[in-house]
């Protein structure tokens, strides 16, 4: 049992503080029973925090106060997604806020999924997970899905040059290439916005090399 505990904690420390784990993340290291027991022991000794059924957090520590920092909601959501084998994408309002396209903080933490709908409470946090059709959550990268959700939330009329510039600034070159490739899965007006974002990026690269 101690061997399983040590192996798992070594993996946790390698990934680093601030991450959320599920037993499924460690099944390559042993049997499920041993994994569950090892995680329970790590939670009991305080090396991990148990957030809920099958969710464990390796806490970040506030350097000044010396106390654990609350886990990031998205890391909790993505851990749930790994556990259930489903995609988890922030809803439009959350995605717009995360990209800095909106200063309005969503009243609820809401995610879209291709799995089943559910509502979870993790400590003081409530996460609402809503099942949507493939049309609303098409194939492609996680970042592309977030961009599509953010743009859909803003609406065609609100997507101006400032929105284009902001997305161009926050997305990496790789993310823009994936976004352009994934644009074939979305509606025409969003695909056109994507072309404007990637066209702006190409122009900037051309100016640097000109």
N, C-alpha and C positions, 0 to 999 in steps of 0.2 A: 504493500500500500504506500509506504514511504517512497519507494522508487517511482511509482506513478505520480505522486505528489511532486517530487523533485523534477521529474521530466516536464510536467505541465507548467510548473512555476518557472522553469528555465525558458520555456516557450513564451510565457506571458511577459517575462522581463525582456526578452529579445524584441518583442513587438513594441513594448514600451507603455508607459503610464497613459491614462486617458482612454484606453480601449475597453470595449465591452465584448465579452466572450460568451459562448454557449458550449455545452458539452460536445456538440457536433464538431466544433473547431479542433478538438483534440482526439477524435476517434482513431486517427491514424497511429496514435501512440499506445493504444491498448483497448481493452474491452470497455463497454459502456458502464458497467457496474463500477469498475475500478476508477474510471474517469469521474463519475458522479461522486464517489466517495472522496476522491482527491480534491475536487473542487469544494466540496462541503467542508473538508478539513482546512483548506486555505481560507475559506470564509470564516470559519470558527476562530482561527488564529488572528484574523484581521488583516491578513495579507491581501485578500480580495474582499470586495463588498458584494453581498448577494442583493441584487436589485429586485428580483422576483423569480418566479419559477423558471429555472434554466437560464438565468441571466446573471452574469458575474462581471464586476467592474474592477479594474486595476486602477485605483484612484490617482489622479494628479494631486499634488500637494501645493497649497498656497505657500509660497516661499516666505512671506512676511508673517502670516498667522500660524503656519504649521498645521493647517487643517485641510482635510480632503476637499477638493473642488467637485461640484456636482457634475455628473456625466453629461456629455453632449447628446442632445435628443436624437440627432441623426445617427450617431453611433449605436444607440439603442435600437432604432428602427432597422438599421442594416443588419444588426445581430439577429433580430427577429426574422428578417428576411432569409438569412442564412439557415436559421433553425428550421424554417418552414419551407425552404426551397422556393421562395417567391420573390419577385421584384418589389422594391419599396422605393417610390419616388415622391418627394415632397409635393404637396398640392400646389396649385398655382400661386396662391397668396404667399405661402412659405418660400417657394422658389424665387419669386420676384424680390422678396425681402433678402434672401441669401445672396442674390446677385447685385444687391444694392439698387434695384430698379424701383423700390418702394420703401419708404421710411415707416410705413404702417406695420407694426408688429402684429402678426395674426393672433387672434384671441385663443385659438386652439392649435395644437400640433396635429396636423392632418397629413396623411400619406395615402397615395394611391397604390394599389397592388393588383397583381393578377391572381393572387391567392384569395382567401376568404376575408370577408369584412369582420372586423372585431374592434373592440375598444379596450385599451389596456391602461392600467394605472401603475406607474412605477414611482414609488415614493409620492412626491407632491405633483408629479407630472401625469397628465392624461394624454394618451396618444390615440387618435382616432384613425383607423385604417379602413379604407373603403375599396371594395372590389370594383374594378372598372373593366370595360370591354377592351379587346386588343386595339380597337380603333382609337381609344383614348390613351392607351399605353403601348404604342407601337414598338417594334424591335429597334435596336440601336443602343448606343452608349447611355450610361446613366446621366451624364452631363447634357447630352442632346435632349433626353426626355425632360430634364429640368428646364432647359431653355424653352422647349415647346410649351410646357405648362405655364411658365412665367409669361410668355407672349400671349397665350390664350387668355390668361387672367387679365392682362392689361387691355387687351382688345386692339383691333386693327387701328382704330383712330388715335389711340394713345401712343403708338409706336412711332416715335419721331427720331430725329438725328441724334438726340441725346441718348436715347435708349440704344441705338445702333452703336454709338461710340462707347458706351459703358460696357456692353457685351463684348465688343472688340477688345477692350482693355483688360477685362477680367478673364477671358478665355485664352488658353495657351494655343500655340500653333497646331499641336496635335488635336486638341479639342475642336478647333475650327475645321480641320480636315474631316474629322468624324461627323461634325455637325452638318457639313455640306453633303456628305455621303448619306446621312440619315434623313436629310430633308425630303427624300422621295417617299417617306412614310407619312408625312404630315400634309396638312391642307395647303392649297395653293398660295394663300396670302402669307402664311408663315414661311413657306419655302422661299418666297420672294424676299422676305426679311433676312433669312439666312444668307441668301446670295448677296445682299447688301452688306451684311456683316463680314463675310469672307472676301468680298470685293474690296472693301475698305482696308482689310488686312493686307491684301495683295498690293494695293496702291502704296501703302506705307512701306512695304518691303522694297518696292520698286524705287521709291524716293530715296531710301537709304543707300541703294546700290547705284543710283543714277549719278 
